[in-house]
């Protein structure tokens, strides 16, 4: 949909759907050749897959007797479908996860999320009417142009979700889990020019949100370690020199750092320093419009001019529409790479069939 923080949403352009027949065949092979009891339908926006409803129905029918469930990742709040959510509960019950990404409308416009508070209330309202009493909400903090009011809006949105439950059921007790990750700017996105919030600022925002959420019952806050995000930012926008820091960290014992009990922030800082580098040069520095980036000798087809325009539109809180079924937005991918969008909406809506 063109979210401005999303690396994958730029480098994997354009949308190219797999045929339902291919997905069914792959699923059958996976079930027959592994011991797993769950199939997850994963994409950048799974609910936007044009054949999702018939595909889920076919998969549930195919694998229900084998006790293999079908799951969906976090869902866009403007494309949530209760019928599909109910169907995936047929084998194994699970909660619902939505990704508003930001608490305030201002910030959702900054990141070009293209959804509103009304969209969220409609989605959770439909879920509550169908029997759900808990939801998980994904957010990011540390985004460009964010203020304290925007951070506190996350807690306010969670409270409104609880109130929606009360309006529909007349009961209290809706459980809302808020997951807040710290934003890491990525190459080939509109935010590649952005200076990441430093460690102290991320921590301050985390505790600001934590103190606000403490005021409400049945709202739980989970947030990621800000130190991990700082190191991620160094390598996300690093040049070839950070390779030496990576080797030094390994030589100092860095292993399995995706696990918090194995991650040592001090070891990484020492490795970066020993390599003669400054972490803030990569993580906490805003780039100039004309600065050459170390990754630009490789191109995913998205033009730099398009990304710069998106960066300026973020400042102005202006939205860019989804080009999938509307006019071209000028990112340059289709023209530069000679590719086109692959979408089966019309083909499968016409005959309504998903073959095994």
C-alpha positions in Angstrom: 0.0 0.0 0.0 3.0 2.3 0.1 3.7 2.7 3.8 6.7 5.0 4.0 8.5 3.0 6.7 8.4 -0.3 4.9 11.5 -1.5 3.2 9.9 -4.7 1.8 7.0 -2.7 0.4 9.4 -0.9 -1.8 11.9 -3.5 -2.8 9.3 -6.2 -3.6 7.2 -4.0 -5.9 5.0 -4.5 -7.8 2.3 -6.7 -6.2 2.5 -10.2 -7.7 0.0 -12.6 -6.4 0.5 -16.4 -6.4 -2.3 -18.4 -7.9 -4.5 -20.2 -5.3 -3.7 -23.5 -7.0 0.0 -23.0 -6.4 -0.6 -22.2 -2.7 -2.9 -25.2 -2.3 -0.3 -27.5 -3.8 2.5 -26.1 -1.7 0.4 -26.5 1.4 -0.4 -30.1 0.6 3.3 -30.9 0.2 4.2 -29.1 3.4 1.6 -31.0 5.4 2.6 -34.3 3.9 6.4 -33.8 4.5 6.6 -32.0 7.8 5.2 -32.4 11.3 3.8 -28.9 11.5 0.2 -28.4 12.5 -0.3 -24.8 11.3 -0.1 -23.1 7.9 0.5 -19.3 8.0 -0.6 -17.3 5.0 2.1 -14.6 5.0 2.5 -11.5 2.9 3.0 -7.8 3.5 -0.8 -7.4 3.6 -2.4 -10.9 3.7 -6.0 -9.6 3.9 -5.4 -7.8 0.5 -4.9 -11.1 -1.3 -7.7 -11.1 -3.8 -8.5 -14.8 -3.4 -8.1 -15.0 0.4 -11.7 -16.0 1.3 -12.0 -18.9 -1.1 -8.5 -20.0 -0.4 -9.0 -20.1 3.4 -12.2 -22.0 2.9 -10.5 -24.6 0.7 -7.6 -25.0 3.1 -9.8 -25.4 6.1 -11.7 -28.1 4.3 -8.6 -29.8 3.1 -6.7 -29.9 6.4 -9.3 -29.7 9.2 -9.5 -33.5 9.7 -5.7 -33.6 10.0 -5.9 -31.0 12.8 -3.8 -28.5 10.7 -4.9 -25.0 11.3 -4.6 -21.9 9.0 -3.4 -18.6 10.5 -3.1 -15.0 9.3 -0.5 -12.5 10.5 -1.4 -9.0 11.8 -4.2 -7.5 9.7 -4.8 -4.1 8.2 -7.8 -2.7 10.0 -9.5 -1.5 6.8 -9.4 -5.0 5.2 -10.5 -7.1 8.2 -13.1 -9.7 7.5 -15.0 -11.4 10.4 -16.1 -14.3 8.2 -12.4 -15.2 7.4 -11.4 -14.6 11.0 -14.1 -17.0 12.2 -13.1 -19.6 9.6 -9.5 -19.8 10.7 -10.7 -20.4 14.3 -12.2 -23.7 13.1 -9.3 -25.9 14.1 -7.4 -23.8 16.7 -8.6 -20.8 18.6 -6.3 -17.7 18.4 -6.5 -14.0 19.2 -6.8 -11.2 16.7 -3.9 -8.9 15.9 -4.3 -5.5 14.2 -1.6 -3.1 13.1 -2.7 0.6 13.3 1.1 1.4 13.5 0.4 4.8 15.1 -1.9 6.2 17.7 -2.8 9.5 16.1 -4.3 10.2 12.7 -1.5 12.7 12.1 1.1 10.0 12.4 -0.8 7.5 10.3 -0.9 10.1 7.6 2.9 10.7 8.0 3.6 7.1 7.4 1.0 6.8 4.7 -0.9 4.0 6.5 -4.1 5.1 4.9 -6.4 4.0 7.7 -8.5 5.9 10.3 -9.7 5.5 13.8 -13.1 4.7 12.4 -11.6 1.8 10.4 -10.2 0.4 13.7 -13.4 0.8 15.6 -15.3 -0.9 12.8 -12.9 -3.8 12.7 -12.8 -4.4 16.5 -16.5 -3.8 16.7 -17.2 -6.5 14.2 -14.9 -8.8 16.2 -16.5 -8.1 19.5 -20.0 -8.7 18.0 -18.7 -12.1 16.9 -17.5 -13.1 20.4 -13.9 -12.0 20.7 -13.0 -10.2 23.9 -9.3 -9.5 23.4 -7.2 -8.0 20.7 -3.5 -7.2 20.2 -2.5 -3.9 18.6 0.9 -3.2 16.9 2.4 0.3 17.0 5.8 2.0 16.4 7.3 4.8 18.4 10.2 7.0 17.3 8.7 7.8 13.9 9.5 11.0 12.0 7.7 14.1 13.3 6.4 12.3 16.3 5.4 14.3 19.4 4.6 13.2 23.0 0.9 13.7 22.2 1.3 11.2 19.4 2.8 8.6 21.7 0.1 9.2 24.3 -2.5 8.7 21.6 -1.5 5.0 21.5 -2.9 4.6 25.0 -5.9 6.6 24.2 -6.7 4.4 21.2 -6.3 1.3 23.3 -8.8 2.8 25.8 -11.2 3.5 23.0 -11.0 -0.1 21.8 -12.0 -1.2 25.3 -14.9 1.3 25.3 -16.1 -0.1 22.0 -16.3 -3.5 23.6 -18.4 -2.0 26.4 -20.7 -0.3 23.9 -21.3 -3.6 22.1 -21.5 -6.1 24.9 -22.5 -3.9 27.9 -19.6 -5.6 29.8 -16.2 -4.5 31.0 -13.1 -6.7 30.9 -11.9 -6.4 27.3 -8.2 -7.2 27.2 -6.0 -5.1 24.9 -2.3 -5.9 24.4 -0.3 -3.0 23.0 3.0 -3.9 21.3 5.2 -0.9 20.6 8.4 -1.4 18.7 11.0 1.3 18.2 11.3 2.5 14.6 14.4 1.7 12.6 14.8 3.7 9.3 15.6 1.5 6.3 17.2 2.0 2.9 15.0 2.4 -0.2 12.3 4.0 1.9 11.0 7.5 2.3 12.5 7.5 5.8 16.1 6.6 4.7 17.0 10.3 5.3 15.6 10.3 8.9 17.8 10.6 12.0 16.7 7.8 14.4 15.6 8.8 17.9 18.6 8.2 20.2 18.5 5.6 23.0 17.5 8.0 25.7 14.7 9.5 23.7 13.2 6.1 22.8 13.4 5.1 26.5 11.7 8.3 27.5 8.9 7.7 25.1 8.6 4.1 26.2 8.2 5.1 29.9 5.8 8.0 28.9 3.6 5.4 27.3 4.0 2.9 30.1 3.0 5.4 32.7 -0.1 6.4 30.7 -1.2 2.8 30.2 -0.9 2.1 33.9 -4.0 4.2 34.4 -6.2 1.7 32.6 -7.2 -1.8 33.6 -6.7 -4.8 31.3 -4.3 -2.9 28.9 -0.9 -4.5 28.7 2.2 -2.9 27.1 5.0 -4.8 25.5 7.9 -2.9 24.1 11.2 -3.9 22.5 14.7 -3.2 23.8 15.7 0.1 22.4 19.4 -0.9 22.5 18.7 -3.6 19.9 17.0 -1.0 17.7 20.1 1.2 17.8 22.4 -1.5 16.6 19.9 -2.5 13.9 19.9 1.1 12.7 23.7 1.1 12.4 23.6 -2.0 10.1 20.4 -1.0 8.3 22.1 2.1 6.8 25.7 1.1 7.2 28.4 1.2 4.5 31.1 -1.4 3.8 33.1 -0.3 6.9 30.5 -1.8 9.3 31.6 -5.2 8.0 34.8 -4.8 10.2 32.6 -4.1 13.2 30.5 -7.1 12.5 33.6 -9.3 12.4 35.0 -7.8 15.5 31.7 -8.4 17.4 31.8 -12.0 16.3 35.4 -12.4 17.4 34.4 -10.9 20.8 31.7 -13.6 21.2 28.6 -12.2 19.6 26.3 -15.2 18.8 22.5 -15.6 18.5 22.0 -11.9 19.2 18.3 -12.1 18.2 17.8 -13.7 21.7 17.8 -11.0 24.4 19.8 -13.2 26.8 22.6 -13.5 24.2 22.6 -9.8 23.1 25.3 -7.5 24.6 24.9 -3.8 23.7 28.3 -3.0 25.2 30.0 -5.6 23.1 28.6 -4.1 19.9 29.5 -0.6 21.0 33.1 -1.8 21.7 33.3 -3.5 18.3 32.0 -0.4 16.5 34.5 1.8 18.3 37.4 -0.6 17.7 36.5 -0.5 14.0 37.0 3.3 14.1 33.4 4.1 13.6 30.7 6.2 15.3 27.3 4.6 15.8 25.5 8.0 15.6 27.0 8.6 12.2 24.8 5.8 10.9 21.9 5.8 13.2 21.2 9.3 14.6 22.1 11.6 11.7 19.7 13.1 9.3 20.8 12.9 5.7 20.9 15.7 3.2 18.8 15.6 0.0 21.9 15.1 -2.2 23.9 12.7 0.0 25.0 9.6 -1.8 23.9 6.4 0.0 26.2 3.3 0.2 23.4 1.0 -1.1 22.6 3.0 -4.2 24.9 0.9 -6.5 22.0 -1.6 -6.2 18.5 -0.5 -7.2 15.2 -2.2 -6.7 13.7 0.0 -9.4 12.1 2.6 -7.1 13.5 6.0 -8.1 15.3 8.3 -5.6 13.1 11.2 -6.7 9.9 9.3 -5.8 11.3 8.4 -2.3 12.4 12.0 -1.7 8.9 13.3 -2.7 7.4 10.7 -0.2 9.7 12.1 2.5 8.5 15.6 1.8 4.9 14.4 1.7 5.4 12.8 5.1 6.3 16.2 6.5 3.2 17.6 5.0 1.1 14.7 6.2 -0.1 14.0 2.7 -1.2 10.6 1.5 -0.2 8.7 -1.6 -2.8 6.3 -3.0 -2.3 2.6 -3.6 -1.4 2.1 -7.2 -2.6 -1.5 -7.4 -6.1 -0.7 -8.7 -5.7 3.0 -9.3 -3.4 5.3 -11.3 0.4 5.0 -11.3 2.1 6.9 -8.5 5.4 7.2 -10.4 7.8 5.1 -8.3 9.4 3.9 -11.5 9.5 0.1 -10.9 7.1 -1.1 -13.6 8.8 1.0 -16.2 12.4 0.5 -15.2 12.1 -3.3 -14.8 9.5 -4.0 -17.4 7.2 -5.8 -14.9 3.5 -5.4 -14.1 1.1 -6.0 -11.2 -0.2 -9.6 -11.0 -3.7 -9.6 -9.5 -6.3 -12.4 -9.7 -9.2 -10.5 -8.3 -11.3 -10.4 -11.5 -10.5 -13.9 -12.6 -11.4 -15.6 -9.4 -14.4 -13.4 -8.6 -15.9 -14.3 -11.9 -15.8 -18.1 -11.4 -15.5 -18.2 -7.6 -13.3 -21.4 -7.8 -10.1 -22.3 -6.1 -8.9 -25.6 -7.3 -6.7 -28.0 -5.2 
